[in-house]
């Protein structure tokens, strides 16, 4: 039986977490019984249609839903 090896994480840049893709997030949400509101689904579809960059998506979401306040 062969063992899979993984590349070590780069020590030059510490990880602040990871980003889930939309498909993976949808699968996790389904298992948890969560369903996004129709307005959010339309917003994401609009961003996909407009082919917005990550920065543009963040700006668009802040404009539509307001900025997130991080209380940590």
FIBA-634420 format. One record per residue: residue number from 1; residue in three letters; x, y, z of N, C-alpha, C, O in turn. Coordinates in Angstrom, 1 decimal, decimal comma. Layout:
N
{NUM 'ala' {X Y Z} {X Y Z} {X Y Z} {X Y Z}}
...
//
This chain:
72
{1 'unk' {0,8 -1,2 0,0} {0,0 0,0 0,0} {0,9 1,2 0,0} {1,8 1,4 0,9}}
{2 'unk' {0,7 2,1 -0,9} {1,5 3,3 -1,0} {0,9 4,4 -0,2} {-0,4 4,5 -0,1}}
{3 'unk' {1,7 5,3 0,3} {1,3 6,3 1,2} {1,3 7,6 0,4} {2,3 7,9 -0,3}}
{4 'unk' {0,2 8,4 0,4} {0,2 9,7 -0,2} {1,0 10,7 0,6} {0,9 10,8 1,8}}
{5 'unk' {1,8 11,5 -0,1} {2,5 12,6 0,6} {1,9 13,9 0,2} {1,4 14,1 -0,9}}
{6 'unk' {2,0 14,8 1,1} {1,5 16,1 0,8} {2,6 17,1 0,9} {3,5 17,0 1,7}}
{7 'unk' {2,5 18,2 0,2} {3,5 19,2 0,2} {3,4 20,0 1,5} {2,3 20,3 2,0}}
{8 'unk' {4,5 20,3 2,2} {4,4 21,1 3,4} {3,9 22,5 3,2} {4,1 23,0 2,1}}
{9 'unk' {3,2 23,0 4,2} {2,8 24,4 4,1} {4,0 25,3 4,1} {5,0 25,1 4,8}}
{10 'unk' {3,9 26,4 3,4} {4,9 27,4 3,3} {5,0 28,1 4,7} {4,1 28,7 5,1}}
{11 'unk' {6,2 28,1 5,3} {6,3 28,8 6,6} {6,4 30,3 6,4} {6,3 31,1 7,3}}
{12 'unk' {6,6 30,8 5,1} {6,8 32,2 4,9} {5,5 33,0 5,1} {5,5 34,2 5,4}}
{13 'unk' {4,3 32,3 4,9} {3,1 33,0 5,0} {2,1 32,2 5,9} {1,6 31,1 5,5}}
{14 'unk' {1,9 32,6 7,1} {1,0 31,9 8,0} {-0,4 31,9 7,5} {-0,8 32,9 6,9}}
{15 'unk' {-1,1 30,8 7,8} {-2,5 30,7 7,3} {-3,4 31,4 8,3} {-3,4 31,2 9,5}}
{16 'unk' {-4,3 32,2 7,7} {-5,4 32,8 8,5} {-6,7 32,0 8,4} {-7,7 32,5 8,8}}
{17 'unk' {-6,6 30,9 7,7} {-7,8 30,0 7,5} {-7,8 29,6 6,1} {-6,7 29,5 5,4}}
{18 'unk' {-8,9 29,3 5,5} {-9,0 28,9 4,1} {-10,3 29,4 3,6} {-11,2 29,8 4,3}}
{19 'unk' {-10,5 29,3 2,3} {-11,6 29,8 1,6} {-12,4 28,6 1,0} {-11,8 27,8 0,3}}
{20 'unk' {-13,7 28,6 1,3} {-14,5 27,5 0,7} {-15,1 28,0 -0,7} {-15,5 29,2 -0,8}}
{21 'unk' {-15,1 27,2 -1,6} {-15,7 27,5 -2,9} {-17,2 27,4 -2,7} {-17,7 26,8 -1,8}}
{22 'unk' {-17,9 28,0 -3,7} {-19,4 28,0 -3,6} {-20,0 26,6 -3,6} {-21,0 26,4 -2,8}}
{23 'unk' {-19,5 25,7 -4,4} {-20,0 24,4 -4,5} {-19,9 23,6 -3,1} {-20,8 23,0 -2,6}}
{24 'unk' {-18,7 23,7 -2,5} {-18,4 23,1 -1,2} {-19,3 23,7 -0,2} {-19,8 23,0 0,7}}
{25 'unk' {-19,4 25,0 -0,2} {-20,2 25,7 0,8} {-21,7 25,3 0,7} {-22,3 25,0 1,7}}
{26 'unk' {-22,2 25,1 -0,5} {-23,6 24,6 -0,7} {-23,8 23,2 -0,2} {-24,8 23,0 0,4}}
{27 'unk' {-22,8 22,4 -0,3} {-22,9 21,0 0,2} {-22,9 21,0 1,7} {-23,7 20,3 2,4}}
{28 'unk' {-22,0 21,8 2,3} {-22,0 21,9 3,8} {-23,3 22,5 4,3} {-23,9 22,0 5,3}}
{29 'unk' {-23,8 23,6 3,7} {-25,0 24,2 4,1} {-26,2 23,2 4,0} {-27,1 23,2 4,9}}
{30 'unk' {-26,2 22,4 3,0} {-27,3 21,4 2,8} {-27,3 20,4 3,9} {-28,4 20,1 4,5}}
{31 'unk' {-26,1 20,0 4,3} {-26,0 19,0 5,4} {-26,5 19,6 6,7} {-27,1 19,0 7,6}}
{32 'unk' {-26,2 20,9 6,9} {-26,6 21,6 8,1} {-28,0 22,1 8,1} {-28,5 22,6 9,1}}
{33 'unk' {-28,7 21,9 6,9} {-30,1 22,4 6,8} {-30,2 23,9 6,6} {-31,3 24,4 6,9}}
{34 'unk' {-29,2 24,5 6,1} {-29,2 25,9 5,9} {-29,6 26,2 4,4} {-29,1 25,5 3,5}}
{35 'unk' {-30,4 27,2 4,2} {-30,8 27,6 2,8} {-30,7 29,1 2,7} {-31,3 29,8 3,5}}
{36 'unk' {-29,9 29,6 1,8} {-29,7 31,1 1,7} {-31,0 31,7 1,1} {-31,8 31,0 0,4}}
{37 'unk' {-31,3 32,9 1,5} {-32,5 33,6 1,0} {-32,4 33,8 -0,5} {-31,3 33,8 -1,1}}
{38 'unk' {-33,6 33,8 -1,2} {-33,6 34,0 -2,6} {-32,9 35,3 -3,1} {-32,3 35,3 -4,1}}
{39 'unk' {-32,9 36,3 -2,3} {-32,3 37,6 -2,6} {-30,7 37,4 -2,7} {-30,1 38,0 -3,6}}
{40 'unk' {-30,2 36,6 -1,8} {-28,8 36,3 -1,8} {-28,4 35,5 -3,0} {-27,3 35,7 -3,6}}
{41 'unk' {-29,2 34,5 -3,4} {-28,9 33,7 -4,6} {-28,9 34,5 -5,8} {-28,1 34,4 -6,7}}
{42 'unk' {-29,9 35,5 -5,9} {-29,9 36,4 -7,0} {-28,7 37,3 -7,1} {-28,2 37,6 -8,1}}
{43 'unk' {-28,3 37,8 -5,9} {-27,1 38,6 -5,8} {-25,9 37,9 -6,3} {-25,1 38,4 -7,1}}
{44 'unk' {-25,7 36,6 -5,9} {-24,5 35,8 -6,4} {-24,6 35,6 -7,9} {-23,6 35,6 -8,6}}
{45 'unk' {-25,8 35,3 -8,4} {-26,0 35,1 -9,8} {-25,6 36,3 -10,6} {-25,0 36,3 -11,6}}
{46 'unk' {-26,0 37,5 -10,1} {-25,7 38,8 -10,7} {-24,2 39,0 -10,7} {-23,6 39,4 -11,7}}
{47 'unk' {-23,5 38,7 -9,6} {-22,1 38,9 -9,6} {-21,4 37,9 -10,5} {-20,4 38,3 -11,2}}
{48 'unk' {-21,9 36,7 -10,6} {-21,3 35,7 -11,6} {-21,5 36,2 -13,0} {-20,6 36,1 -13,9}}
{49 'unk' {-22,7 36,7 -13,3} {-23,1 37,2 -14,7} {-22,1 38,4 -15,0} {-21,7 38,5 -16,2}}
{50 'unk' {-21,9 39,3 -14,1} {-21,0 40,4 -14,3} {-19,5 40,1 -14,2} {-18,7 40,9 -14,5}}
{51 'unk' {-19,2 38,8 -13,9} {-17,8 38,3 -13,8} {-16,9 39,3 -12,9} {-15,9 39,7 -13,4}}
{52 'unk' {-17,4 39,5 -11,7} {-16,7 40,4 -10,8} {-15,5 39,7 -10,2} {-15,5 38,5 -9,9}}
{53 'unk' {-14,5 40,5 -10,0} {-13,3 40,0 -9,3} {-13,6 39,9 -7,8} {-14,7 40,3 -7,3}}
{54 'unk' {-12,7 39,2 -7,0} {-13,0 39,1 -5,6} {-13,2 40,4 -4,9} {-14,1 40,5 -4,1}}
{55 'unk' {-12,4 41,4 -5,2} {-12,5 42,7 -4,6} {-13,8 43,4 -5,0} {-14,4 44,0 -4,2}}
{56 'unk' {-14,2 43,2 -6,2} {-15,4 43,8 -6,7} {-16,6 43,1 -6,0} {-17,6 43,8 -5,7}}
{57 'unk' {-16,5 41,8 -5,8} {-17,6 41,1 -5,1} {-17,8 41,6 -3,7} {-18,9 41,8 -3,2}}
{58 'unk' {-16,7 41,8 -3,0} {-16,7 42,2 -1,6} {-17,4 43,6 -1,6} {-18,2 43,9 -0,8}}
{59 'unk' {-16,9 44,5 -2,5} {-17,5 45,9 -2,5} {-19,0 45,8 -2,8} {-19,8 46,5 -2,2}}
{60 'unk' {-19,4 44,9 -3,8} {-20,8 44,8 -4,1} {-21,6 44,3 -3,0} {-22,7 44,8 -2,7}}
{61 'unk' {-21,1 43,3 -2,3} {-21,9 42,7 -1,1} {-22,0 43,8 0,0} {-23,0 43,8 0,6}}
{62 'unk' {-20,9 44,5 0,2} {-21,0 45,6 1,2} {-22,0 46,7 0,8} {-22,7 47,2 1,7}}
{63 'unk' {-22,1 47,0 -0,4} {-23,0 48,0 -0,9} {-24,5 47,5 -0,8} {-25,4 48,3 -0,4}}
{64 'unk' {-24,7 46,2 -1,0} {-26,0 45,7 -1,0} {-26,5 45,3 0,4} {-27,6 45,7 0,8}}
{65 'unk' {-25,6 44,7 1,2} {-26,0 44,2 2,5} {-25,3 45,0 3,7} {-25,7 44,7 4,9}}
{66 'unk' {-24,4 45,9 3,4} {-23,7 46,6 4,5} {-22,4 45,9 4,9} {-22,3 44,7 4,6}}
{67 'unk' {-21,6 46,6 5,5} {-20,3 46,1 5,9} {-20,5 45,2 7,1} {-21,3 45,5 8,0}}
{68 'unk' {-19,7 44,1 7,2} {-19,7 43,2 8,3} {-18,9 43,8 9,4} {-17,7 44,2 9,2}}
{69 'unk' {-19,4 43,8 10,6} {-18,6 44,3 11,8} {-18,0 43,1 12,5} {-18,7 42,3 13,1}}
{70 'unk' {-16,7 43,1 12,5} {-16,0 41,9 13,2} {-15,8 42,3 14,6} {-15,0 43,2 14,9}}
{71 'unk' {-16,5 41,6 15,5} {-16,4 41,8 16,9} {-15,4 41,0 17,7} {-15,4 41,0 18,9}}
{72 'unk' {-14,5 40,3 17,0} {-13,6 39,4 17,6} {-12,6 40,1 18,4} {-11,7 39,5 19,0}}
//
